[in-house]
Each structure stands twice: as structure tokens, then as C-alpha cells.
Amino acid sequence: MQAQGDIDEGLRALVELADLAPDDVEIRLAIAGQMESHGRHDDAIAQLQAGYRAAVRRGLPAEPFEAMLERLG
């Protein structure tokens, strides 16, 4: 039970970090991958959507976000 709490707290900290750097698309992709691996698909999708918007806004490739969103359904 403690391990799950540590994971949840770690993921929350990563989201806070990403919110401080909203244009960092790589961190959003990494966080989404971690959330997916811990079964938090809705949270992963939210991170992918934020990363996709940032990538498009900055003129960066959005394909990694699209591929992972498609995989998560």
C-alpha cells in the first residue's frame, strides 16, 4: 500500500513539474508513459493531450502523441 502511495505522489510531482514548463513536450510524453505503465490511462491521455497542444503550438512533431493516444484509445 505504501508503494502505491509513493507512486501516486511521484506522478503528482511530475505533473507539477510539467505544469511549470508547459512547453516541454518531452516531459509530457514521458509522464504519459509512466502513467500508462501504472494503469492510469485517463491521466496519461490528459498528459498526451497537453503535450500534443504544446507541440502543435510550437510547430514540433505531434506524431508521438498521436500514436500513443491511438494506442490508449
DSSP file (Angstrom, degrees, kcal/mol; ACC not computed):
  #  RESIDUE AA STRUCTURE BP1 BP2  ACC     N-H-->O    O-->H-N    N-H-->O    O-->H-N    TCO  KAPPA ALPHA  PHI   PSI    X-CA   Y-CA   Z-CA
    1    1 A M     >        0   0    0      0, 0.0     4,-1.7     0, 0.0     5,-0.1   0.000 360.0 360.0 360.0 -39.9    0.0    0.0    0.0
    2    2 A Q  H  >  +     0   0    0      1,-0.2     4,-2.2     2,-0.2     5,-0.2   0.887 360.0  56.0 -63.3 -39.4    2.9    2.4    0.8
    3    3 A A  H  > S+     0   0    0      1,-0.2     4,-2.3     2,-0.2    -1,-0.2   0.906 105.7  50.9 -61.4 -41.7    4.5    1.7   -2.6
    4    4 A Q  H  > S+     0   0    0      1,-0.2     4,-2.7     2,-0.2    -1,-0.2   0.900 109.4  51.0 -63.3 -39.9    1.3    2.8   -4.4
    5    5 A G  H  X S+     0   0    0     -4,-1.7     4,-2.4     1,-0.2    -1,-0.2   0.886 109.3  50.7 -63.5 -38.8    1.2    6.0   -2.4
    6    6 A D  H  X S+     0   0    0     -4,-2.2     4,-2.4     2,-0.2    -2,-0.2   0.897 111.1  48.6 -64.9 -40.6    4.8    6.7   -3.3
    7    7 A I  H  X S+     0   0    0     -4,-2.3     4,-2.6     2,-0.2     5,-0.2   0.940 111.9  48.7 -64.3 -47.5    4.0    6.1   -7.0
    8    8 A D  H  X S+     0   0    0     -4,-2.7     4,-2.3     1,-0.2    -2,-0.2   0.919 112.9  47.6 -58.7 -44.6    1.0    8.4   -6.8
    9    9 A E  H  X S+     0   0    0     -4,-2.4     4,-2.2     1,-0.2    -1,-0.2   0.897 111.5  50.9 -64.7 -40.4    3.0   11.1   -5.1
   10   10 A G  H  X S+     0   0    0     -4,-2.4     4,-2.0     2,-0.2    -2,-0.2   0.906 110.7  48.1 -63.2 -42.2    5.8   10.8   -7.6
   11   11 A L  H  X S+     0   0    0     -4,-2.6     4,-2.2     2,-0.2    -2,-0.2   0.894 110.4  52.0 -66.6 -39.2    3.4   11.1  -10.5
   12   12 A R  H  X S+     0   0    0     -4,-2.3     4,-2.3    -5,-0.2    -2,-0.2   0.909 109.0  50.8 -61.5 -41.2    1.8   14.1   -8.9
   13   13 A A  H  X S+     0   0    0     -4,-2.2     4,-2.2     1,-0.2    -2,-0.2   0.893 109.0  51.1 -64.2 -39.4    5.2   15.7   -8.6
   14   14 A L  H  X S+     0   0    0     -4,-2.0     4,-2.6     2,-0.2    -1,-0.2   0.902 109.0  50.6 -64.4 -40.6    6.0   15.1  -12.2
   15   15 A V  H  X S+     0   0    0     -4,-2.2     4,-2.4     2,-0.2    -2,-0.2   0.910 109.5  51.1 -63.7 -41.6    2.7   16.7  -13.3
   16   16 A E  H  X S+     0   0    0     -4,-2.3     4,-1.3     2,-0.2    -2,-0.2   0.913 110.3  49.6 -60.9 -42.0    3.5   19.7  -11.2
   17   17 A L  H  X S+     0   0    0     -4,-2.2     4,-0.9     1,-0.2     3,-0.5   0.927 110.6  49.5 -61.5 -45.2    6.9   19.9  -12.8
   18   18 A A  H >< S+     0   0    0     -4,-2.6     3,-0.6     1,-0.2     6,-0.3   0.868 106.5  56.2 -63.3 -36.4    5.4   19.7  -16.3
   19   19 A D  H 3< S+     0   0    0     -4,-2.4    -1,-0.2     1,-0.2    -2,-0.2   0.803 103.3  54.9 -66.3 -27.6    2.9   22.4  -15.4
   20   20 A L  H 3< S+     0   0    0     -4,-1.3    -1,-0.2    -3,-0.5    -2,-0.2   0.716 118.1  35.4 -75.6 -20.6    5.8   24.7  -14.5
   21   21 A A  S X< S+     0   0    0     -4,-0.9     3,-2.2    -3,-0.6    -1,-0.3  -0.593  72.7 169.5-129.1  69.7    7.2   24.1  -18.0
   22   22 A P  T 3  S+     0   0    0      0, 0.0    32,-0.1     0, 0.0    -1,-0.1   0.696  74.5  54.8 -62.6 -20.2    4.1   23.8  -20.2
   23   23 A D  T 3  S+     0   0    0     -3,-0.1     2,-1.3     1,-0.1     3,-0.1   0.435  77.0 105.3 -92.8   2.0    6.0   23.9  -23.5
   24   24 A D    <>  +     0   0    0     -3,-2.2     4,-1.1    -6,-0.3     3,-0.2  -0.673  45.2 177.2 -83.1  94.4    8.3   21.0  -22.6
   25   25 A V  H  > S+     0   0    0     -2,-1.3     4,-1.8     1,-0.2    -1,-0.2   0.819  71.3  60.8 -72.6 -30.6    6.6   18.3  -24.8
   26   26 A E  H  > S+     0   0    0      1,-0.2     4,-2.4     2,-0.2    -1,-0.2   0.892 101.5  52.4 -64.7 -38.5    9.1   15.5  -24.0
   27   27 A I  H  > S+     0   0    0      1,-0.2     4,-2.7     2,-0.2    -1,-0.2   0.885 107.3  53.0 -66.9 -35.3    8.2   15.6  -20.3
   28   28 A R  H  X S+     0   0    0     -4,-1.1     4,-2.4     2,-0.2    -1,-0.2   0.913 110.1  48.1 -63.7 -41.4    4.5   15.2  -21.1
   29   29 A L  H  X S+     0   0    0     -4,-1.8     4,-1.9     2,-0.2    -2,-0.2   0.905 112.9  47.9 -65.3 -42.0    5.3   12.2  -23.2
   30   30 A A  H  X S+     0   0    0     -4,-2.4     4,-2.1     2,-0.2    -2,-0.2   0.915 112.1  48.8 -65.7 -43.4    7.4   10.6  -20.5
   31   31 A I  H  X S+     0   0    0     -4,-2.7     4,-2.8     1,-0.2     5,-0.2   0.917 109.4  53.0 -63.2 -42.4    4.8   11.3  -17.8
   32   32 A A  H  X S+     0   0    0     -4,-2.4     4,-2.6     1,-0.2    -1,-0.2   0.902 107.9  51.5 -59.8 -40.6    2.1    9.8  -20.0
   33   33 A G  H  X S+     0   0    0     -4,-1.9     4,-2.2     2,-0.2    -1,-0.2   0.901 111.0  47.3 -63.1 -41.4    4.3    6.7  -20.5
   34   34 A Q  H  X S+     0   0    0     -4,-2.1     4,-1.0     2,-0.2    -2,-0.2   0.912 112.4  49.2 -66.3 -41.9    4.7    6.3  -16.7
   35   35 A M  H ><>S+     0   0    0     -4,-2.8     5,-3.0     1,-0.2     3,-0.5   0.906 110.6  50.7 -64.6 -40.5    1.0    6.8  -16.1
   36   36 A E  H ><5S+     0   0    0     -4,-2.6     3,-1.9     1,-0.2    -1,-0.2   0.925 107.0  53.8 -61.4 -43.9    0.1    4.2  -18.7
   37   37 A S  H 3<5S+     0   0    0     -4,-2.2    -1,-0.2     1,-0.3    -2,-0.2   0.714 109.7  49.0 -66.8 -18.1    2.5    1.7  -17.1
   38   38 A H  T <<5S-     0   0    0     -4,-1.0    -1,-0.3    -3,-0.5    -2,-0.2   0.180 121.3-106.0-105.0  15.5    0.8    2.2  -13.8
   39   39 A G  T < 5S+     0   0    0     -3,-1.9     2,-1.0     1,-0.1     3,-0.2   0.651  80.3 130.7  75.8  15.5   -2.7    1.8  -15.3
   40   40 A R     >< +     0   0    0     -5,-3.0     4,-2.2     1,-0.2     5,-0.2  -0.551  20.5 157.7-100.5  68.0   -3.7    5.4  -15.1
   41   41 A H  H  >  +     0   0    0     -2,-1.0     4,-2.7     1,-0.2    -1,-0.2   0.868  68.4  53.0 -65.2 -40.7   -4.9    5.7  -18.7
   42   42 A D  H  > S+     0   0    0     -3,-0.2     4,-2.0     1,-0.2    -1,-0.2   0.913 112.2  46.2 -62.6 -41.2   -7.2    8.8  -18.2
   43   43 A D  H  > S+     0   0    0      2,-0.2     4,-2.0     1,-0.2    -1,-0.2   0.883 111.4  52.5 -66.9 -38.0   -4.3   10.7  -16.6
   44   44 A A  H  X S+     0   0    0     -4,-2.2     4,-2.4     1,-0.2    -2,-0.2   0.917 108.4  50.6 -62.6 -43.2   -2.0    9.5  -19.4
   45   45 A I  H  X S+     0   0    0     -4,-2.7     4,-2.6     1,-0.2    -2,-0.2   0.909 107.9  52.9 -62.2 -42.1   -4.5   10.8  -22.0
   46   46 A A  H  X S+     0   0    0     -4,-2.0     4,-2.0     1,-0.2    -1,-0.2   0.904 110.8  47.1 -60.1 -41.6   -4.7   14.2  -20.3
   47   47 A Q  H  X S+     0   0    0     -4,-2.0     4,-2.5     2,-0.2    -1,-0.2   0.892 111.8  50.6 -67.3 -39.2   -0.9   14.5  -20.4
   48   48 A L  H  X S+     0   0    0     -4,-2.4     4,-2.8     2,-0.2    -2,-0.2   0.901 109.5  50.4 -65.1 -40.6   -0.8   13.4  -24.1
   49   49 A Q  H  X S+     0   0    0     -4,-2.6     4,-2.4     2,-0.2    -1,-0.2   0.917 111.9  47.3 -63.9 -42.6   -3.4   16.0  -25.0
   50   50 A A  H  X S+     0   0    0     -4,-2.0     4,-2.1     1,-0.2    -2,-0.2   0.915 114.5  47.2 -64.2 -42.8   -1.5   18.8  -23.2
   51   51 A G  H  X S+     0   0    0     -4,-2.5     4,-2.7     2,-0.2    -2,-0.2   0.885 110.2  52.6 -65.7 -39.2    1.7   17.7  -24.9
   52   52 A Y  H  X S+     0   0    0     -4,-2.8     4,-2.7     2,-0.2     5,-0.2   0.939 109.7  48.6 -61.2 -47.6    0.0   17.5  -28.3
   53   53 A R  H  X S+     0   0    0     -4,-2.4     4,-2.4     1,-0.2    -2,-0.2   0.909 113.0  47.9 -60.6 -41.9   -1.3   21.0  -27.9
   54   54 A A  H  X S+     0   0    0     -4,-2.1     4,-2.0     2,-0.2    -1,-0.2   0.904 111.5  50.4 -65.6 -41.4    2.1   22.3  -26.9
   55   55 A A  H  X>S+     0   0    0     -4,-2.7     5,-3.0     2,-0.2     4,-0.7   0.934 112.9  45.3 -63.0 -46.0    3.8   20.5  -29.8
   56   56 A V  H ><5S+     0   0    0     -4,-2.7     3,-1.0     1,-0.2    -2,-0.2   0.923 111.9  52.3 -63.3 -44.1    1.4   21.9  -32.3
   57   57 A R  H 3<5S+     0   0    0     -4,-2.4    -1,-0.2     1,-0.3    -2,-0.2   0.852 114.9  42.2 -60.4 -35.7    1.7   25.4  -30.8
   58   58 A R  H 3<5S-     0   0    0     -4,-2.0    -1,-0.3    -5,-0.2    -2,-0.2   0.457 114.3-114.2 -92.1  -1.4    5.5   25.3  -31.1
   59   59 A G  T <<5 +     0   0    0     -3,-1.0    -3,-0.2    -4,-0.7    -4,-0.1   0.767  68.7 141.9  75.0  25.4    5.5   23.7  -34.6
   60   60 A L      < -     0   0    0     -5,-3.0    -1,-0.2    -6,-0.2     2,-0.1  -0.593  63.1 -80.4 -95.8 160.1    7.0   20.4  -33.3
   61   61 A P        -     0   0    0      0, 0.0     4,-0.1     0, 0.0    -1,-0.1  -0.365  36.8-171.4 -61.0 133.0    6.1   16.9  -34.5
   62   62 A A    >>  +     0   0    0      1,-0.1     4,-2.3     2,-0.1     3,-0.6   0.420  58.3 101.5-103.4  -1.6    2.9   15.7  -32.9
   63   63 A E  H 3> S+     0   0    0      1,-0.2     4,-2.9     2,-0.2     5,-0.3   0.858  75.8  56.2 -56.9 -41.1    3.2   12.1  -34.2
   64   64 A P  H 3> S+     0   0    0      0, 0.0     4,-1.9     0, 0.0    -1,-0.2   0.903 111.4  45.1 -60.1 -36.7    4.5   10.6  -30.9
   65   65 A F  H <> S+     0   0    0     -3,-0.6     4,-2.7     2,-0.2     5,-0.2   0.914 112.7  50.3 -69.7 -43.1    1.4   11.9  -29.1
   66   66 A E  H  X S+     0   0    0     -4,-2.3     4,-2.4     1,-0.2    -1,-0.2   0.917 110.8  49.6 -60.9 -43.7   -0.9   10.8  -31.8
   67   67 A A  H  X S+     0   0    0     -4,-2.9     4,-2.0     1,-0.2    -1,-0.2   0.914 113.8  44.3 -63.8 -43.5    0.5    7.3  -31.8
   68   68 A M  H  X S+     0   0    0     -4,-1.9     4,-2.2    -5,-0.3    -1,-0.2   0.893 112.6  51.9 -71.7 -37.2    0.2    6.9  -28.0
   69   69 A L  H  X S+     0   0    0     -4,-2.7     4,-1.4     2,-0.2    -2,-0.2   0.908 110.0  50.1 -61.5 -41.2   -3.3    8.4  -28.0
   70   70 A E  H  < S+     0   0    0     -4,-2.4    -2,-0.2    -5,-0.2    -1,-0.2   0.908 110.1  50.2 -63.8 -41.1   -4.3    5.9  -30.6
   71   71 A R  H  < S+     0   0    0     -4,-2.0    -1,-0.2     1,-0.2    -2,-0.2   0.880 111.8  47.2 -65.0 -37.8   -2.9    3.1  -28.6
   72   72 A L  H  <        0   0    0     -4,-2.2    -1,-0.2    -5,-0.1    -2,-0.2   0.701 360.0 360.0 -78.0 -19.3   -4.7    4.2  -25.5
   73   73 A G     <        0   0    0     -4,-1.4    -3,-0.2    -5,-0.2    -4,-0.1   0.464 360.0 360.0  79.2 360.0   -7.9    4.6  -27.4
